[in-house]
């Protein structure tokens, strides 16, 4: 009897009825298959699904290593159909039609195969990820078949590798397995970046998690070149060019989510280094409520974005969450009545309903050039990724004056510094005051791990409380010294022994009249917000001082 797989998971206790109801609702709302939703919600992984499916139906369980480097083709099967249905052909002949499928319970897809191949049809089960990797590998191999395979010298490495050899290294089983494991690890650890760094004797791989780099397992000896080559092939980069930096992009479905990876390579003295920035497209669905802003910031930002025109600025260094905040604000306005255009470098969060432009300064397609073009396309709301020169500043202010609501960022340390920066860029002070609706500054600090954090004992560490109370007083005295919940980071398996899990944002938001006010009493700054986070036990004094510096208090 052919039982639908979720019923088996219900019977063995892996899923509850409540779990299945939630999964079915999510599948109906997103249009994604049940197996994808199960993986995305962390209930049943792709590997668990594939293993249970194969066992229940007595089909072979396959991995990417079992699939050929070049998948066979058949004119009756379009590439789009195979990709959409997560089906990979393994062998197609008169005697046998063997396919790997991610969902052997997809009756519609299997009926189509049965109609074409009849009694010769055989099925095996593989994960969506293995099928996607096999398809990418096959497409890369096909693309390279007609390329120049003349030998090239590896920059700075002292030996020659031709493209045939690089392709072979990129497609061998250890390379494929290592990258699959690395991507899984990066998602499990919530990494934002992956760094692959060669050295004279070995390679080092590190993940940026909560703003800090953590070392993870490096590739086995001898396969680093294959790992680099595979990433370059997947990113559409030239594997034979190893003396110049290159940029590319990979899109893969990992853990049930579409993940974009921005890839950058650079030649080093011991080989090429690769950095991947992981861009989760699910972030595009964020709203301001999801950011858990402080009440005073939420009110001010909510009022500012309801204005018909003006300039809203978010300041902070790279990696402080400015883009996430701006996209969340724009999502509050994202409806059919408004045309919203973003100008970014690069587009990191893809959001339905927004018209998103990616600039390319090397081709002359700068923020200023794109903004000048956008103003001729009747926008209501414009987001300029960064104001970095006088021309962009002038155009952004002019757009804000002529009836557009403009969002942008500046690289300044505080919200007050933003006014000075605009004036330095040539914006007259009277214009700046008339168009600016709000200037927000933000930073991200690591949150103490809830699984292992311990309260600080006032009797055992009175000095820490004394230091905190001095800082609290200097920052405006917003926290009650008698009602403190100072926490100490410890470290456990859940947080990879770092003592921290996730990050929380510190915000300050100033209205125009506050930007130049001499009396700063009562103004909530980044420093006072950091003190509040420490007092409430969300983070530690050391962490806030690491991010803000001593002068912030």
ABEGO torsion letter per residue (X at the ends): XBBBAAAAAAAAGABBAAAAAAAAAAAAAAGBBAAAAAAAAGABBAAAAAAAAAAAAGBBBBBAAABBABBBBBAABBAAAAAAAGBBBABBBAABBBBBBABAABAAAAAAAAAAAEAABBBBBBBAAAAAAAAAAAAAAAAAAABBABBBBBBGAGBBBBAAAAAAAAABAAAAAAAAAAAAAAAAAGBABBBBBBBAABBBBBBBBGGBBBBBBBBBBGAAAAAAAAAAAAAGBBAABAABBBBBBBBBBBGGBBBBBBBBBBBBAAEBBBBBBBBBAAAAABBAAAAGBBAAAAAAAAAAAABABEBBBBBEBBGAGAAAAAAAAAAAABBAABBBBBBBOBBABBBBGBBBBBBBAAAGBBAAAAAAAAAAAGBABBBBABBABAAAAAAAAAAAAAGBBBBBBBBBABAAAAAAAAAAAGBBAAAAAAABABBBBBBBBBBBBAAABBBBBAAABAAAAAAAAAAAAAAGGABBAABBBBBBBAEBAAAGGAGBBEBBBBBBBBBAAAAABABABGBBBAAAAAAAAAAAGABBAAAAAAAAEAAAX
